[in-house]
Amino acid sequence: MKSNKKILIVGGIVLLIVLGGMAGFFAFRKGGSDNTNTDQEEGYVEEAKGEYDKAKESNVKDSDDPYNVEIDFEGLKQINPDIMAWIKIPGTNIDYPILQNAEEDDDYYLNRTMEGQEGLPGSIYMEKYDTPDFTDPVSVIYGHTLHDGTMFSELKKYKERDFFDENPYIYIYLPDGTVKKFQIFASVAFDDRYLIMSYAFTYDKDFNQFISDLKACMDGNVNEDVSVEFGDSVITLSTCIDEFPDQRWLVNAVLVEE
């Protein structure tokens, strides 16, 4: 009898460890990361940052007018054919390629660089379920928050109301020359639920519920003057909140011009 009890206790402990590990994995996978870097990881980040700078210098002709920015996608796709768009947010240092892979695991680029090298800082990426032309009701774009302030780290600037009001636009550039202008309507701390499994965005009820849930968040900023309706195209930029690992910082914007 005692032997059976010991087996049950040991089995219960093992099960708790396995479930805890799985929970930690899925929480990590669904929208960001912590930003605790080892010295070796910081070296990888610095090296990757140099590669991003080099790619931008060779393939991006910048301009004060976002509509005059020129992106050489042919050159970028020679680096990695999974580069499918470019994101630029004036007022921040967010000026990166967006990657998407149709065959690998959903989090493939979470910890892979633009060149496919495994490790931090990862990449700015979308999962395979999102259409590459950003015509879905909601397209979720992921990126790390890091100690050096790169990738999606500066999304946290939108915690400040003045910054939120003064820097309302996000620009997405596509290989066919299209420039999509999105206006930010909500920048909030949200829970870490896996958004595309929690809301069926193609249904008006779920889309409207998502917008309502964003606007109901206590921590963040919302612009009620920006109209968001079912039928619009929304982008949600997701990154971690290091002090609250069970939350994600979401910057949400609606397409206003293309």
Secondary structure by P-SEA (a helix, b strand, c coil): caaaaaaaaaaaaaaaaaaaaaaaaaaaacccccccccaaaaaaaaaaaaaaaaaaaacccccccccccccaaaaaaaacccccbbbbbcccccbbbbbbbccccccccccccccccccccccccccccccccccccbbbbbbbbcccccccccccccccaaaaaaccbbbbbcccbbbbbbbbcccccccccccccccccccaaaaaaaaaaaaacccccccccccccccbbbbbbbbbccccccbbbbbbbccccc
